[in-house]
Amino acid sequence: MDPTKAVNPSLKDNITGLGGTWHVHPSGTISEENGTVRNTHIFVQPPSDRDFKETRLGINIVIGASDKKVYFYNRSGLIGKPVKLKEFLKGC
């Protein structure tokens, strides 16, 4: 997919920058021992509160390694529904 190729070519000049970032939320768990208590944490797959807090301009992407979904978000929240990773990779 080439985001600079607009359906309406006259709109192409409106793009000044795509912005955004992407990163992967890993699968698995982390276990911590605090004395005799063992805490297990599961990695959150959708964008976390921290992701939203540190969002850059543009559309940002989180790839959930465990749930195999791709999430799009901006400062206002999630954009649409998550896409299956397999479907997302077909467009690459």
Secondary structure, 3 states (H helix, E strand, C coil): CCCCCCCCHHHHHHCCCCECCEEEECCCEEEEEECCEEEEEECCCCCCHHHHHCCCCECEEEEECCCCEEEEEECCEECCCCEEHHHHHHCC
